[in-house]
Amino acid sequence: MILGITPLTFVHVVLSLIGIFSGFIVVFGMLTGEKLDGWTKLFLATTILTSATGFFFPFHGLLPAHVFGILSLLVLPVAFYARYSRQLAGGWRHTYVITAMIALYLNFFVLVAQLFMKVPALKAMAPTQSEAPFKLTQLVVLILFVVLTIAAAKKFRGEPGHAA
């Protein structure tokens, strides 16, 4: 046990946090028109691993986290293909931005849900995650991601960027 959690949980959480952190750096790069190749590789790899490791936990019925993991594992190969196989050519640039942002959003949605389950003050406000504070928080997160996705799609040109 590490910090009172299983090694799998620890690795899964660390991968998730690295994926979210690097994902926001990639979004910054998109907004400034830079590829940020190293950060992009880190984001895609850790986000894929986050989604994959989520399926190693005991299965007690299909949960929203499983659905989000499946969705993430469906959009991430498209983002990877658009970025690396198609080199962001033509419509693949927008495809990359949208699928990468969806993957980051799904990971961030789960982070918010976990915070509402684990942080006592947040859990007290929304113990079943069906209460208004949880729903409002997730709505604000969704709106922010939609706005960021639109801005990134408009600004990202995929010009040669700085290596990370």
N, C-alpha and C positions, 0 to 999 in steps of 0.2 A: 504494500500500500504506500502511495505517495500522497502526502497531505490528506490522508484519510480517504483517498479514492483509488480505484484500481489502476494499474498501469495503462490498460486500454483507454480508460476514461481520461487519464492524464494526457496521453498522446493525442487522442481525439480532440480534446479541448485546446491543446497547444497548437495543433495543426489548424484548427478553426480560427484561433486568434491571429495566427500568422497569415492565414488566408484573407481574413478581414482587413488586417493592417496593410498588407501588401496590395490588396484590392483597392483600397482607398488611394494608395500612392499611384496605382495604375490609372485610376479615374482622374487624379490630378494631371497625370501625363496626357490622358485623352483631352482634358479641358485645355491644356496648353499646346496640344498638337504634337506631342512627342510619344514615341513608342515605348521607351523605358524597358528595353528587352529583358534585362535581368529581373526586374520587378515583375514583369509579366509572366515569365517562366515560374517564378516563385509563387505568384498568385494562382496560376492555373494548376500547378502541381499540388500545392497544399489544399486547394479547394477540392480537387479530385480526390485526394487522399482523405480529406474530412468526410466527404460524402460516402466514400467506400468504407471507411472504418466504422461509420455509423451502423452498418449492417452486421457488424460482428458482435453487437450487444444482444443479450437474450431477447427473443422475439415473443411478445405476449399479445399479438394482434397488430393489425395495421394502424399505425399512429400517424399524425400529421408530419412528424419528423421523418418517417419512412417515405411518405409521399414527396416531401421536399427533397430528400436524398435522391429519389428516383428522378424527379424533375431536373435536379442539378446534374445528375449523371447523363441526362439526355441533352442538355444544352451545352455542357462543357466540351464534349467532342466537336460540336459544331463550332464553338468559339476557337478551339484549337485548330480545326481544319481551316477556318476562315483566316486565322492569323498566320499559320505556318505553311499550309499546303497551297492556299490561294493567295498568300502574301498581301492580303487586304485589297486585292484588285477589284475594281468596280464596286458592285453591290456587296461584296464580301466585307468591305470596311464597316458598313452599317450592321451587317450580320454579326460581325465580331463584337462591335460595341454593345449591341442589344443583348446578345447571349452572355457575354462576360458580365454585364450589369445584372442580368437576371440571376446568374449564379451568385454574384456578390449579395444581391438582395435576399435570396433564399437563405444564405449563410447568416446574414445579419438578422433576418426575421427570427431564425432559431436562437440567435444570441439574445435577442429581446425576450423571447419566450422563456429561455433559461434564466435570465435575470429575474423575471417575474415569478419563477418557481423557487429560486434560491435566495434572493435578497429579501430578508424579512419585511422590510418596509414596503417593498413592491408587492410581495405575496399578500400582505395584509390588505392592500388596496384592491387586489384582484386574485383572490384565492383559487378560483376555478378558471381563470383566464377568459371568462365570458362577460366580465364586468367592463363598464365603460372606460376606466383608466387604461386597461390593456388594449381594448379595441381602438381607443383614440390614439394611443402611442403607435400601434401598428399602422393605423391610417396615416399618421404623420410621416412615419418611415416610408410607407409606400409612395406618398406624394413626393417626398424628397428624392426618392430613387427615380421616379418618373421624370422629374425635373432634371436631375443629373443625367439621366439617359438621353433625354432630348438634347441637352446642352452638349454632351459628349459626342453624340452623333453629328451634330452640326460643326463642332470644332475640330474633331480628330481627323487628321488627314493621313496619319501614318508615315509622315516624313521620317527620315533617319533620326533617331533620338540618341540620347546619351545612354551608354551602358551603365547598369547599376552595379 
